[in-house]
Amino acid sequence: MTQLIGRRLALGGLGALFGWGYMPRLSSAAGTRDPRLLVLVLRGGMDGLAAVPALGDPAFDEARHAPELREAGATTPLDSFFALNRNMPELAAMYRDRQALVLHAVASPYRGRSHFDGQDVLESGAPAVSTGGRTGWLNAALALLPHGERVAAPRGLGIAATVPLILRGPASVETWQRQVYRYADDDTVARLLDLYEARDPALAEALRAGAALDGTMRNGEDAADGMAVPGTPLNFAADAAAAARFMARPDGPRIGAISYGGWDTHAEQGSVTGRLGRNLAALDQALGALKAGLAPVWQDTVVAVVTEFGRTVRVNGTRGTDHGTATVALLLGGAVRGGRVLADWPGLATAQLFEGRDLAPTTDIRAAMKGMLAEHLGLDEQRLGSQVFAESAGVRPLRGLVGRHA
């Protein structure tokens, strides 16, 4: 164990995205870089103790009472203290290749138990639930990047029907969502183009761009996937593959976000073979799809996986877990200094739990995201503490998360 010291959806179903600007390349000691950043928000509160169980904690078995995690083959050891749920072999392989980093006992500043409020704090980057007009921290980071080579400023990407809070703000953002109906056939598109070119050339150009993009996406999907419902656990990989296709393009977006629901496991959680186990397997498939789709630019990519809060340490009477506090966050990608679990571990004995029920938070998720943004995108600490994560000057960036091994 390593311890820390101290929409636009243009033209409806065609999902047109066009006019992406090249994001400026960043200079580093290793030469010119072209970084990508994708944030996955797991909505509902992922159980970090089921995803990455602390089997080396002497109080784990009594506190969690999860014998299924002790069964042969249920987990993959990460080090002498932590293990990884067996449903995540893609993540395990990235960890072995030092391309995945686990942060444990992390939390946002929020200490309540409301999904809506927890997600608000996680995505806004504010120290407490915000009111009025809100800007997401990922949009604030995007706004601080220098302008691109072709357009006024770089754009963000949301794989969603509407712009999620984490991407809302002054910086330009486009959205795309997988269709739940069939793509328009070539003849229909051709007829519409004829009509638009006669009446509105600008709209015709937008339609042409959207049709070309849909063609790209359609060529990468089979017929069943093309009808899949977006945002459901079984289709994590399809959404991730779409994001990867956009972001791997030379003229594509460099910053994006995806949201996945379904992590609120109050009853019949099933950490290995049940509902949560299936969710973890679907998430793992999505991470594998991201690595495959971003292969040409993987060495300059960071994927961050975050959730609004964790679950209670003890299992409840319906074999589930209730809203908790600290949990797990993940960083993966070719740019990550992986192969480590970073945790200032608080312990699972009753006296060590937060409010007598939760894994106690010892690392502020803002510190991890600040360190990642500074090292990966070159943002300075002062602006991170005032403009990206408001009123967080006292939360020092956690360094050493990004940068290839020697």
C-alpha positions, 0 to 999 in steps of 0.5 A: 500500500502506498500512502499519501503524505500528509446541446447541442444536438443539431438537427434532432436525431442526426446528432450533428457535431461540427466545427471542433477546433484544434486544442492547442498543444502543450509544451513539456520537458518531453516535447509537444503534447496533445492531452485528452481528458474524459470524466466519468460520473457514476451517479447513485454513489458507488460502493468503493469498498466493494469495488476495491475492498481493503481486505488487509484491514483487520476489521474488514470482515466484521465491519462489512460482512461480505464473505463473497469477497473472500471467496476464491477468485472473487478479487484480484490483489492490487497490493498487500492491503487492497484488492480489485473486484473480479468484475474489472479485468480491464482495469486490473490489466491497466493497473499492472501496466501502470496505467491505472491509479486508485484513490481510496477514502476520497470524498467531495466537501459534501457531508450530507446524504442527498444524491442531488446535493452530492452530485451538485457539489461534486460537479460544480466544484463548489465547497457547498451546494450552490444556488443560482447560475452554476458552472461545472469545474470541468467547464471552468477548466476548459475556459482557462485553456488557451484558444485553438488554431482554427476557432475562438476557443476549444470545445467540450463534449458531453455524451448526454441528451443535455449538458451535465452540470460538470460541463455547464458554463461559459466555454462552448460544449456540444452534446451527443447521445446514442439514438434509440431509433434508426439512423436516417437512410441515405436517400432521406438525407439526400432529399433533405439536403436538396431542400435545405440547399435551396432554402438555407445553405447554412442549415444544409452544411450543418445537415451534411456534417451531421450526416457524416458524423452519424455515418462514422458512428453507424459504421462502428456499431452493429444493428443491435447496438444502434438501437441500444438505450443510452445511459444504461449499465449494459450500454456503458461500453457503447457510450464510451466507444462513441466518446473515444471516436470523437476524442481520438479524431485529430480535429475532435474535442479534447475534454469530455464527460459521460454520466452513468446511473444505477449505482444506488444499491440499497437492496440486494447489492450483490457485490460480485455476482449480483447487481453491483457486480454487473454494474462493475463489469459494465463499467470495466467494459466501458474502460476497455472500450475507451482504451481501444478507441483512444489507442492512437492518443492513449499516451496523452489521455487521462480518464477520471472516474468519480461518484458523489459519495460512497456507501455505508460500511455495514450491510443493511437488512436487505443485503444492500448498503445505504448512502455513505461518505468516502469512496474510490476514485480512479485515474487511468490512461497512458498519461497516468502514473499508475500501478498504485493505490493511494490512500491515507487509510482511516481504518474500518473499526467502529471508532474509526468510522465517520459518524459511526457508519461510513468510511472516513474521508481522508483525501479531498477529491478536489486535491486529486482533480487539481493535481491532475489538471495542473500536471495534465493540462498545465493549469496554475494552482491559483486559478485552480483554487479560485476559478475552477474549484471555488474557495479551495485555495487551502486544498493543495493539489495532489502531485505526482498523479500524471506523467509517464514513468522513467 
